[in-house]
Amino acid sequence: MDQKQPKNQPDLGSEFRNLGENLKNIFHSTWESEEAQRFRDELRAGLNELGRSMNETASDFRESESGQRLRKETEEIKERFQSGEFESKARSELHKALKMINTELKNVLNNWPEEDDGEEV
């Protein structure tokens, strides 16, 4: 793939490399700034608090009547899944979806414009 650069043509590869290096340097500088560090610390503290709060809420919900009802319904769904009822329905719906996608892709392919050799579009 080593092709020589034609005369009077800009060196795009070099410019893309420079762009990548400049973007890398900007991201690195931004990431290392004090403001970014403060933001990450605040974000980390906020996420930790959110996690504690969600754990407490989940624990309260598990103990509630609604939580117990949800647990029972989940067990019933699990039993139906293990019995094969869900698998059969899922397989049927997946088959329909794949068949429809393949049909549409064939239609697109059949309507795809053919390339003319030697002519520019």
N, C-alpha and C positions, 0 to 999 in steps of 0.2 A: 504494500500500500504506500510505499515511499514514492511519491510523485514529486517531480520538480515543480517549483513555483513558476508559472509562466511570467514572462516579462510584463511589467506594468500592471501586475495584479497585486492587490493588497494581501498581506500574509495574515489570513483570518485565523489560522491555527495559533499563531503567536499571540494575537489579540485575545483569543479565548483563554489561553493559558494565563495571560496577564489579568483578565477579568476574574478568573477563578482565584488567583493569588490575592487580588485586591479584596474580593468578597470574603475570603478566608481570614484575611487580616482584620477586616472590619468586624466580622462576627467574633473573632478572638478578642479584640479590644473591647467590644461591647460586653461580652460575657465576663470579662475580668474587671470591669469597672466597679467602683464602690456602690453605685446606685443599683447595679444589677445584683450585687451580692446582698444588699439590703432587701431588695425585692424577693430574691430566692429565700432569704431567711424568713421574711414575713409570710411568703407562700407556704413554706415548710411548716411554720407554726400554725397557720390557718388550716392546713390540711390535717395536721395532727389533732387539732381541736375538733375538726369535722369528723374525723375517724372516731374519736372518743364519744362524741355526741351520737353518731350513728350506731355505735355499739350499744350505747345505753338505750337508744330508741328500739333497736332490734331486740334487746333483752326484754324490755317492757312489752313489746308486741308479742313475743313468744309466750309470755305468761298470760296474755289477755285471751278472752273468749274468741275474738276474731282470729288471733294467732293459732289457737287450737283448732278452729274450724279450717283454717287454711292448711294446716299440717295434715288434717284428715283428708281434705280434698286432694292434696298433693300425693298422698299415699294411694288414693284411688286411681289417680292418673298414672302413677307409676305401675300399678297392677295392670291397667289396660295396655300400657306400653309393652310390658313384659309379655302379655298374652298375644301380642302380634297385631292387635287391632289398629294401633297407630301406624305400625310399619306398613301394613297393607295400604292404608289410605295415603300415607306419605309417598310410597312407591308409585301409586297410581297418579297422584298429582305431579310428582316429579317427571314421570314419563310424559304426561300431557304437556308440561312446560318445555321439556327438551324437544319434543316433537314440533311444537309451535316455533321455537327458536330456530331449529334446523330448517323448517319450511321457509321462514322469513329470510334466513341467510341464503338459502338456495335462490329465492326470488331476487335478492340483491345481487347475487353473483350472476344470475341469468340476465340481469339488466345492466350489468357493469359495462361501461363503454370499452370497446376494444381499442388497443393502441395501434396507430398507424406507424409503421417503420419509416424512419427518416423525416417525419413531419413533426414539428414542434407544436405543442398545444398552447 
